Amino acid sequence: MKIDIINKYYKNKDVIVREIEGEYLMIPIASGIGDMEDEMYTLNETGIATWEKLSSEKTLETVIDELCEEYDANKQEITTDVIGLIEELFKRKIVLC
């Protein structure tokens, strides 16, 4: 599936997220989630900021705009990074649309 920034992507409730020493660990609690390469997935700083903004109330475009404001960063770079992250999380069923 192609990620579209006008869609709303939200966190799968069947994934537990824990912060340990500054990293977010994502652990699936239902089968069929995260089964690609390994069971756990970690996020870097950009990933954490994106994850915290995901909700069924916001489009991905809104999330990107908020990140651009917070980090005073180039919109194209942020868009590319966010879409890449959401593609991976969507494939793993960690986020849903």
C-alpha positions in Angstrom: 0.0 0.0 0.0 1.2 3.5 -0.9 1.3 5.8 2.1 -0.8 8.9 1.4 -0.4 12.0 3.7 -4.1 12.8 3.5 -5.0 9.6 5.3 -5.2 9.2 9.0 -2.8 6.6 10.5 -3.1 5.5 14.1 -1.5 3.3 16.6 -2.5 -0.4 16.7 -3.9 -1.1 20.2 -2.4 -4.6 20.0 1.1 -3.2 20.3 2.7 -2.3 23.7 5.1 0.6 23.6 7.6 1.0 26.4 10.4 3.6 26.8 13.6 2.1 28.0 16.7 4.3 28.3 15.5 6.8 25.8 14.4 4.2 23.2 10.8 3.2 22.5 10.4 -0.6 22.2 7.3 -1.8 20.3 6.1 -5.2 21.3 3.1 -6.9 19.6 0.7 -8.7 21.9 -1.3 -10.3 19.1 -0.2 -12.7 16.5 0.4 -11.4 13.0 1.8 -8.1 14.1 5.5 -7.3 13.7 6.2 -10.7 12.2 8.5 -9.5 9.4 12.1 -9.6 10.6 11.8 -9.8 14.3 9.2 -9.4 17.0 10.3 -6.1 18.5 10.8 -2.7 16.8 12.6 0.4 18.2 12.2 4.0 17.3 14.8 6.8 17.0 14.1 10.4 18.1 12.3 11.3 14.9 10.3 8.1 15.1 9.3 8.8 18.7 8.1 12.3 17.8 6.1 10.9 14.9 4.6 8.1 17.0 3.5 10.4 19.7 1.6 12.5 17.2 -0.3 9.7 15.5 -4.0 9.6 16.1 -7.2 8.7 14.3 -8.0 12.4 14.5 -5.1 13.7 12.5 -4.0 13.2 8.9 -0.4 12.4 8.3 -0.1 15.8 6.6 -1.1 17.4 9.9 1.5 15.3 11.8 4.2 16.4 9.3 3.2 20.1 9.6 3.4 19.8 13.4 6.9 18.2 13.2 8.1 20.9 10.8 7.0 23.6 13.3 8.5 21.9 16.3 11.9 21.1 14.7 12.1 24.1 12.3 13.0 21.6 9.6 12.7 21.2 5.8 9.2 19.9 5.0 10.5 17.6 2.2 13.0 16.0 4.5 10.4 15.5 7.3 7.8 14.2 4.8 10.3 11.7 3.4 11.3 10.5 6.9 7.7 10.2 8.1 6.5 8.4 5.1 9.4 5.9 5.3 8.6 5.2 9.0 4.9 4.9 8.4 5.5 2.5 5.5 7.5 0.2 7.7 5.1 0.4 10.7 2.1 -0.2 8.4 3.8 -3.3 6.8 4.3 -4.6 10.3 0.7 -3.7 11.3 2.0 -1.5 14.1 0.0 1.4 12.7 -3.3 1.2 10.9 -5.2 3.4 8.5 
